[in-house]
Each structure stands twice: as C-alpha cells, then as structure tokens.
Amino acid sequence: MQVTTITYQRVLNLGDYNSCRLEKTAVIPDDYEDEEIATQNLIESVEHQIHEENIHNQLDKEIRDRKKELTALSLEVESLKNELQRLGKIKDEPDSDDIPDGF
C-alpha cells in the first residue's frame, strides 16, 4: 500500500488549563520512496514550530508581567515621594533644566 498523505498533530500543555494544538498534513509525491523520512520531517517541523511558538508566547507573557510590575513600582515610588514631601523629609525636586553651566 502506497502512503500518499501523512498528518501529525501535537497538543502542548501550557499550564493554567491552556493548551496549544498544531496539526500539519503533507502530501507525499509519487516518486518519493521513503515515507518514514517524510514522516520524520513532518514530525520535526511540527515539534519545532509548536515549541518555538510556545517560547515566544512565554516571553510575551513575561514582558507583560514585568511591565505591570514596573508600573506598580513606579506608582509606589511616586506615592512614597509624595508622603516624604508631605512629612517635610524631602524638598520638591529641582528643575532638571535649571542646572548651572559648567556641570
């Protein structure tokens, strides 16, 4: 029996009840002699692509999380500065444009 098409599907658990599914189908030409090599090539293609996409998704999530943390920290710093100014512990910050020449 001559195999004419092969299909490979991969489901990757992303955690937090999420998953990623990738499926590819390849048509094997009539003159192609080794279907096992074609199958292996298809499997490698799917595995490479799904893991690459997962890495990109993880990096994007990490960047979003860090931006949220940075925003929260910036708000906290601003709140602490305001509290110190209210208590008279620090003066208003000098104007950065009001720097004497020679510095």
N, C-alpha and C positions, 0 to 999 in steps of 0.2 A: 504494500500500500504506500503510495506516494503522499507525503505530507505537503500540503500547499500553503497553509497558514498556521501561524503559531501565535498564541496570546499569553501574556504574562501579566498578572495583577499583583500589586503589593499594597498592603494596608499597614501603615506605620502608626503606632500608638504615640500620640503627642502628649499624653498626660492630661489631667483635668477633664477627663471624659471627652477628649477630642482625638480625632484621627485624620490621617491624610491617606487618600487612596489614589493610586496611579495604575493605569492599565494601558498596555500597548499591544497592538496586533501587527504582525509583519507577514507579508506575502513572500513566500519562498519561490524564487524563479524556477522554472522547469529544469534549467541546466545546472542548478545548484545541487551539488552532490552530497554535502554533509549537513543534514538537518540539525545535528547536535551542536555544531558550531554556530549555526544560525540561532538556535535556541539560547545558547550560552551568551551570544552577543546581545540578544534581546533582554535577557535577564540582567546582564551587566548594565545595559542602558537604563533600564527601569530603576535598578538599585542606585545607580549613580545620581540620576535625576531626582529621585524622591529624597535621598539624603542631602543633596545639595539644596533643594528647596526647604527642607527642614532646618538646615543650618541658617539659611537666610531668614526664615521666619523666627528662629530663636534670637538671632542678632537684632532683628527689628523690634521684637518684644523687649529685649534687654535695653535697647536705646530708648524706647518709650518709657520704660520703668525708670531709667536713670534721669530722663528729662523731668518726670514727675517728682522724683526725689530732689532734684536741683531746684525746681520751682518751690517746693515746700521748704527747703532750707533757706532759699532767698527770702521767702516771706518771714521765716523765723528770725533771720538776721535783722531784717528791717524792723520787726516788732521789738527785738531786743535793743536796737539802736534808739528807737523811739522811747522805750522805757528808761534807758540810761539818760537820754536828754531830758525827759520829764523829771527825773530824780536829780538833775543837775550834775551828773557824773561826767558827762561829756558836753562839749560845746557843739554848735552847729558846724558841720564840716566846711572847710574853706572852699572857696570857688576855685576850681582847677584852672580857670583862665587867669586868675589873679596871682600868678607866680612871678616874682621879681626876675628881671633879666640877670643873666649870669649863672643861673642854676640849670 
